[in-house]
Amino acid sequence: MEANWIRALMVVGFIFFPLLVQGRVRHYNFNVVMKKANRLCATKSIVTVNGHSPGPTLYAREGDTVLVRVVNHVKYNVSIHWHGIRQLRTGWADGPAYIAQCPIQPGQNYVYNFTITGQRGTLFWHAHILWLRATVHGAIVILPKRGVPYPFPKPDVEQVVILGEWWKSDTEAVINEALKSGLAPNVSDAHTINGHPGPISSSCQTQGGFQLSVENGKSYMLRIINAALNEELFFKIAGHKLTGLGNYNPKVDPKKFNLVDPVERNTIGVPSGGWVAIRFRADNPGVWFMHCHLEIHTSWGLKMAFLVENGKGPNESLLPPPKDLPKC
């Protein structure tokens, strides 16, 4: 009798072992709703996910499948982009409106379904239609597979730090006026850390800014994300050492270029009057958006799309569209 139980447990173990290796399925619910927010001594209604801006942080491990059900309760069309996630054969979940999908219309919903393959680290998600990502954004934290350590000493504390912008006026009105006039849009009224500007006056008692308490001697890993619409932001911790890169020397530096296995990036900055060389392999079928991530430049037309056709075999073919894919 005991032997039979042992054999049964072994069978169950073999059945579930591949599931443990492949990762788990993580479910998230995103309710896109309006919420009143008080910043800079003024209150206005903003578009949020689950009533918060920034929205929830998505936690997953390499190899996990993530399902995010997005329900649109606002008057705007909505789509969500998972910035930096490599959508292998799941281009329907990439998010750019009218490129990868029709947007989720008011009162409708859509389940984004994707698997995290060969990635770990800090990414972020954001709205990918109009200027909604000013307040509709959040972090994605991809941890290593269970049993796999960080490639560096594990920090004592981890903290997501999202840098953003804040307008006193409605951001959709800002871009609409700019497109109508042909002029540049009004700049933001403040910058924020995790949704909060710093203290500006004694009359704004609720404007305390974001605070992080630290203990002497402990190590901290800040997962810093720039969610600003139109700004490059530079981050510094006063009184502490940071490692920076030196200036580019055209006579010496090209000899050091790594053209065999260079660092992979999902976004790259090109300075004014500068250049950058990129290369990619068109091995993932679908329609993929390429654009400037300064939102005003995208609004002005600095955008295009790559159409990558199916390759050979099922592993190089786009999966069929999901049944709940939004319609235009």
Secondary structure, 3 states (H helix, E strand, C coil): CHHHHHHHHHHHHHHHHHHHHHCCEEEEEEEEEEEEEEECCEEEEEEEECCECCCCCEEEECCCEEEEEEEECCCCCECEEEECCCCCCCHHHCCCECCCECCECCCCEEEEEEECCCCCEEEEEEECCCCHHHCCEEEEEEECCCCCCCCCCCCCEEEEEEEEEECCCCHHHHHHHHHHHCCCCCCCCEEEECCECCCCCCCCCCCCCCCCCCCCCCCEEEEEEECCCCCCCCCCCCCCCCCCCCCCCCCCHHHHCCCCCCCCCCCCCCCCCCCCCCCCCCCCCEEEEEECCCHHHHHCCCEEEEEECCCCCHHHCCCCCCCCCCCC
